[in-house]
Amino acid sequence: MRKVDSEFWSGGLRCAGTLYLPEREKPPVVVMAHGFGAERCFRLPAFAERFVERGLAAYLFDYRNFGDSPGEPRNLVDPRRHVADWGAAIDHVRGLGEVDAGRMGLWGSSYSGGHALVAAAKFKPVSAVVSQVPFVDGVATALGFKPRFVAQAIVHATLDLFAMATGRPPHTVPIVGDPDEFAMMNTPDARPGYLAIVPEGCAWKNECPARAALTLLFYRPTAYAKRVDCPALVVLAENDSLISPASVRKAAAKLVNGRIEPYPVGHFDVYVGEWFEKVSELESEFLVRQLLG
């Protein structure tokens, strides 16, 4: 396996990316990006390496304003911008001579699990998509939280929008926190589960502009599911504390050529340990079957 830095441009900004290549010539390729507030180094290389071991290339990228990609404010979670970055990344990979872009898969997890479905619907042709523990419906997700949390989120988002309108620094909130504090994710398993995938020594800051609460509320990848016509694998966490399993099942049922695989795990369990081993093997087999035949 070898790794090659490979950047692209989106919305006038450079996006950092890394191409993982197996020994074979012109391999199929899987485009990958991370979820809410996360960077491409947060356990995505572990999945990419599994795919490369099976003869697939993998292209990992950071959204604008995240990780190694420039842009202010930092950690700006905005699904419209993220999906635009997916489109730019797909176009970039289609122009790479090292891979067979005619056999391209998309892989997303959590927030980007929804992005991968939207991208598969919008940026055809795509040969396969993996949507892991995906965010699919902002309203369904919001209904899973207590009214007090939702009210706090709206207040914080309003303060951030006011700051943006008046040219002030963004009003930020923690991305993950404990249940007794406000954060975008504050279920009992959120803080330990999220921080477990952050590499040691990473400069990532646990904060994002609070406007993300409103963009999240109105984001509904499930509305694009019927337009995904390639084979699609949806990995469901049955004990997900952040995303409604019922909403994931509804979205998966809309897929023309979809398959859902439920696991008795929480949202973050798929990234590490024995469940990572099982899930990455399942996803590898699916992608090899669809992209290598």
Secondary structure as UniProt FT lines:
FT   STRAND          2..5
FT   STRAND          8..10
FT   TURN            11..12
FT   STRAND          13..15
FT   STRAND          17..21
FT   STRAND          29..33
FT   TURN            36..37
FT   TURN            40..41
FT   HELIX           44..53
FT   TURN            54..55
FT   STRAND          57..61
FT   TURN            64..65
FT   TURN            67..68
FT   TURN            74..75
FT   HELIX           79..94
FT   TURN            97..98
FT   TURN            101..102
FT   STRAND          104..109
FT   HELIX           111..122
FT   STRAND          128..132
FT   HELIX           138..143
FT   HELIX           147..165
FT   TURN            166..167
FT   STRAND          172..173
FT   TURN            179..180
FT   TURN            188..189
FT   HELIX           190..195
FT   TURN            196..197
FT   TURN            200..201
FT   STRAND          208..209
FT   TURN            210..211
FT   HELIX           212..217
FT   HELIX           221..227
FT   STRAND          232..237
FT   TURN            238..239
FT   HELIX           245..254
FT   TURN            256..257
FT   STRAND          258..263
FT   TURN            267..268
FT   HELIX           269..271
FT   HELIX           273..291
//
